[in-house]
Each structure stands twice: as C-alpha cells, then as structure tokens.
Amino acid sequence: MYDVIIVGGGLSGLTTAYHLQKQHISFKILEGQSRLGGRIETIFGENQTPMEMGATWFGKEHRNVLGLLSELSIPFFEQHTEGIALFETLSTEKPQSYFTPSNTHSAYRVLGGTGQIVKALQEKIGLENIVLNCKVTQVEELNDGLKISDSGGNAYFSKKMILALPPQLAAYAISFSPELPVELSKIMQHTQTWMSGSVKFSVEYKTAFWLENKFSGTVFSQSGLASEIYDHSHFEDGKFALKGFLNGSALHFSKAERQAKVIAQLTHYFGSDAQAFLSYNDKIWNDAFIDGHGPFLPGHHNNGHPRFAKSYFNDKLFFAGTETSPAFGGYMDGAIIAAKATSERVLASFKK
Ligand SMILES: Cc1cc2nc3c(=O)[nH]c(=O)nc-3n(C[C@H](O)[C@H](O)[C@H](O)COP(=O)(O)OP(=O)(O)OC[C@H]3O[C@@H](n4cnc5c(N)ncnc54)[C@H](O)[C@@H]3O)c2cc1C
C-alpha cells in the first residue's frame, strides 16, 4: 500500500509528488493519458521548434513559477513584442497598426518550451513512480485506506490520495463511495476549468520573415479564425514560429480547413512568405482529460474555494490542481501554490 496516490500528472500533481518525495513519503502518480504534463504540452516541429499547445507565459508576479524554474535550473526569456502590432475589426478593412515597444506586458517563456518543467520534474520523481494510461474512474474508502480503480479494471491501494485534476472533471468522471458531501460535490461541478474548450495553433517557419517588415508578429483579429497571434520564436536557437488562439468557430472546421484559413490570414497580414511554412499544428482542448461536460461557467468561477483546502473521507482525500488554489487559480502559478499547500496538509495529516 502506498502512502499517497496522486491522480493526475499535470504540473500540480508532479509538483505535489516532488514535495512528498523530499519528505520520504511513498507515492504513485496515476495519469490517464499516455503523456505527462496535462495542460502543458510542448510539441516540436520539422525544425525541432518548440511550440506550446498549452501553457506558455508567466510574469514576474508568478513567484512560484520563478521559484520552481530556479530550483530546477531551467532558464527563461522575454516574449518578443517589439514592432508593429495589428488590430483587425473587419476583414473588408485594412487592419489598424500600432507600434509596441519591447515586452510591454512583461511576459516570459521557458527556454526550450514549457515542457522542460514537466521533463525536469519527471526526472526528479522517476518513471517508476508514475503509471501512464491509467484513467481513474472509482474511489472507495476502506477502513485503513482507499481503493482506487481505473478504466482498465486495475486497483491501487493507498493510505491517502490527492485529486490533482480539475474539480469539475473529477466530479463527473470519477465515482466516489461513499458519495462526497453534497455541498462539496456541487462546488466541484460548478468550478470552472481554465482554458477548457480553447483552441491553440502554431505555424513553424524557416525564418521570422514578419520581422523584416518591422511587424512584431502580434495580431488581434475580430474577423479572422485566428483571434490572437504572437511571435513564438526561439531566436537564439534559430527556431521561428507564430502561434495563437483560434475562435470558437474552429470546432466546425476540419484540421485541413483550419490550416488553410490560418495560412490565408497570415498571408493577408504578412505577405506570401507566410505560405512557405514548415509545419502547422493545432489543438482543441475539449477531450476527456480536461472537459467534464458540466455546466458552462464564467472564467475562474469557484477557483480557490475554501472547501478545496479541507480533507474528506476521514483525512484520506485531498485536493490539488490549479483550480483549487486561492491565488492565480487556473494558471501555472496556481498549480504550484496548490501543490505546496496540499503536500503540507497531507504531511501534517500523517503526523496526527
Ligand atoms: C491552451 C492553454 C493555454 C494556457 N496558457 C497558459 C499560460 O500562458 N500561462 C499559465 O500560467 N497558464 C496557462 N494555461 C493553464 C495551465 O496550463 C494550467 O494552469 C496548469 O497546467 C494546470 O496544471 P494542473 O496540474 O492543475 O492541471 P492539468 O494540467 O489539467 O493536469 C491534470 C492531469 O490529470 C489527468 N487526468 C484527468 N482526468 C484523469 C483521470 N480520470 N485519471 C487520471 N488522470 C486524469 C490529465 O490528463 C492531466 O494530465 C493554459 C492552459 C491551456 C489549456
């Protein structure tokens, strides 16, 4: 029997495990997908350009991200913003342009991609402490611990467990025996999962040709399929890309149609060089590992609710995950804050 089972191998689950490991607590991470990282997913293009399908930016106010990067010796750099940015209201009118100085929003990115954090945590934790393709469907309280079952019929036993996945998803995808308190269940169902349903795209190029005409790569469009576009290059490594968000209508198009529309849009802004792309990728964040198919909720609704700071099943069941964080809920910083607080709570419960 493990001391702790952590459900979810995203940033919060991995950081929780990292803290528990330092305190010599035995644990297993059960991750439903064939990869770690959850809402952090860096992919690599034809030219090995790192491109983020998920979490990308952080600021100087995100002290927990900065602290973790420093502890794991992972470098970061400023988002490129300098140059002409475009704002397009109607497809029939020329986009308005304005000059943006260097990094006015003070946004930073991880060198080599946000996935470097996941890779470093995985190396610290050890693959032997992680089970992939393990989608948890049931949790049963036993006298001396918990029985946790997955969709493949496997059972895992632990003294305590931590749910490190979006609470709304846990409410709809996992059955609990006995049932969780009604009030808690309702709050879980009504906790918004940050970025669920969003659509990210990236286009990789041989050169940052947009810079030659003094464009920064930043575009906001109210008429095109791509609603936000940003430079996504790693200049020092000679790797270049544009990336951003597609609007909700993306769901109605095939990937080939989305690619054609995005390339046409980039050509409209930056010229025919936009057609010579090395790779196009996009991701719709609506799969079974983020979307609980619960009610639609406003952004960050119930994030950091005090109920998530309590334990359940007689001090055996705890919550982590960014949506449970009292600060920066939904963001990477919140995932790390929740991991720290929850691992401390679990440690204290062992000492009782
Ligand atoms: C498109 C997008 C852009 C973003 N941009 C930014 C950004 O720029 N800056 C920022 O700070 N944040 C950003 N975020 C948010 C950031 O990614 C999250 O805050 C953070 O990664 C959440 O980590 P987490 O561990 O709490 O949750 P998740 O990353 O969601 O991890 C939960 C894990 O649980 C697993 N899981 C789910 N169900 C089960 C199950 N039944 N059994 C087992 N495992 C299960 C999932 O597969 C997943 O790996 C973005 C997110 C997205 C999707």
The ligand as a Tripos MOL2 file, in Angstrom:
@<TRIPOS>MOLECULE
LIG
   53    58     1     0     0
SMALL
NO_CHARGES

@<TRIPOS>ATOM
      1 C1         -4.4780   26.4220  -24.2410 C.3       1 LIG1
      2 C2         -3.9790   26.7260  -22.8610 C.ar      1 LIG1
      3 C3         -3.1840   27.8460  -22.6470 C.ar      1 LIG1
      4 C4         -2.7110   28.1410  -21.3740 C.ar      1 LIG1
      5 N1         -1.8830   29.2240  -21.2180 N.ar      1 LIG1
      6 C5         -1.3520   29.4600  -20.0020 C.ar      1 LIG1
      7 C6         -0.3630   30.4750  -19.8510 C.ar      1 LIG1
      8 O1          0.0570   31.1040  -20.8170 O.2       1 LIG1
      9 N2          0.1120   30.7060  -18.5770 N.ar      1 LIG1
     10 C7         -0.3090   29.9780  -17.4800 C.ar      1 LIG1
     11 O2          0.1740   30.2310  -16.3690 O.2       1 LIG1
     12 N3         -1.2260   29.0010  -17.6300 N.ar      1 LIG1
     13 C8         -1.7250   28.7150  -18.8430 C.ar      1 LIG1
     14 N4         -2.6130   27.6880  -19.0030 N.ar      1 LIG1
     15 C9         -3.0700   26.9910  -17.8000 C.3       1 LIG1
     16 C10        -2.0380   25.9640  -17.2940 C.3       1 LIG1
     17 O3         -1.7770   25.0670  -18.3320 O.3       1 LIG1
     18 C11        -2.6210   25.2490  -16.0790 C.3       1 LIG1
     19 O4         -2.8220   26.1670  -15.0260 O.3       1 LIG1
     20 C12        -1.7440   24.1380  -15.4930 C.3       1 LIG1
     21 O5         -1.0060   23.4480  -16.4440 O.3       1 LIG1
     22 C13        -2.6900   23.2090  -14.7190 C.3       1 LIG1
     23 O6         -1.9760   22.1600  -14.1080 O.3       1 LIG1
     24 P1         -2.7940   21.1190  -13.2320 P.3       1 LIG1
     25 O7         -1.8170   20.0470  -12.8650 O.co2     1 LIG1
     26 O8         -3.5340   21.7890  -12.1480 O.co2     1 LIG1
     27 O9         -3.9320   20.5360  -14.1990 O.3       1 LIG1
     28 P2         -3.7890   19.6780  -15.6090 P.3       1 LIG1
     29 O10        -2.6110   20.1880  -16.3220 O.co2     1 LIG1
     30 O11        -5.1050   19.7510  -16.1960 O.co2     1 LIG1
     31 O12        -3.4460   18.2330  -15.0610 O.3       1 LIG1
     32 C14        -4.4310   17.2970  -14.7110 C.3       1 LIG1
     33 C15        -3.9470   15.9220  -15.1530 C.3       1 LIG1
     34 O13        -4.9320   14.9550  -14.7570 O.3       1 LIG1
     35 C16        -5.0800   13.9970  -15.8010 C.3       1 LIG1
     36 N5         -6.3780   13.3730  -15.6490 N.ar      1 LIG1
     37 C17        -7.6020   13.8980  -15.9280 C.ar      1 LIG1
     38 N6         -8.5640   13.0020  -15.6240 N.ar      1 LIG1
     39 C18        -7.9360   11.9040  -15.1180 C.ar      1 LIG1
     40 C19        -8.4010   10.6590  -14.6130 C.ar      1 LIG1
     41 N7         -9.7070   10.3570  -14.5340 N.pl3     1 LIG1
     42 N8         -7.4810    9.7450  -14.1730 N.ar      1 LIG1
     43 C20        -6.1350   10.0400  -14.2340 C.ar      1 LIG1
     44 N9         -5.6400   11.2110  -14.7000 N.ar      1 LIG1
     45 C21        -6.5430   12.1400  -15.1320 C.ar      1 LIG1
     46 C22        -4.9480   14.8280  -17.0750 C.3       1 LIG1
     47 O14        -4.6220   14.0110  -18.1700 O.3       1 LIG1
     48 C23        -3.8320   15.7910  -16.6870 C.3       1 LIG1
     49 O15        -2.5620   15.2900  -17.0220 O.3       1 LIG1
     50 C24        -3.0600   27.3230  -20.2680 C.ar      1 LIG1
     51 C25        -3.8380   26.1870  -20.4830 C.ar      1 LIG1
     52 C26        -4.2750   25.8720  -21.7670 C.ar      1 LIG1
     53 C27        -5.0920   24.6090  -21.9970 C.3       1 LIG1
@<TRIPOS>BOND
     1     1     2 1
     2     2     3 ar
     3     2    52 ar
     4     3     4 ar
     5     4     5 ar
     6     4    50 ar
     7     5     6 ar
     8     6     7 ar
     9     6    13 1
    10     7     8 2
    11     7     9 ar
    12     9    10 ar
    13    10    11 2
    14    10    12 ar
    15    12    13 ar
    16    13    14 ar
    17    14    15 1
    18    14    50 ar
    19    15    16 1
    20    16    17 1
    21    16    18 1
    22    18    19 1
    23    18    20 1
    24    20    21 1
    25    20    22 1
    26    22    23 1
    27    23    24 1
    28    24    25 2
    29    24    26 1
    30    24    27 1
    31    27    28 1
    32    28    29 2
    33    28    30 1
    34    28    31 1
    35    31    32 1
    36    32    33 1
    37    33    34 1
    38    33    48 1
    39    34    35 1
    40    35    36 1
    41    35    46 1
    42    36    37 ar
    43    36    45 ar
    44    37    38 ar
    45    38    39 ar
    46    39    40 ar
    47    39    45 ar
    48    40    41 1
    49    40    42 ar
    50    42    43 ar
    51    43    44 ar
    52    44    45 ar
    53    46    47 1
    54    46    48 1
    55    48    49 1
    56    50    51 ar
    57    51    52 ar
    58    52    53 1
@<TRIPOS>SUBSTRUCTURE
     1 LIG1         1 GROUP 0 **** ****
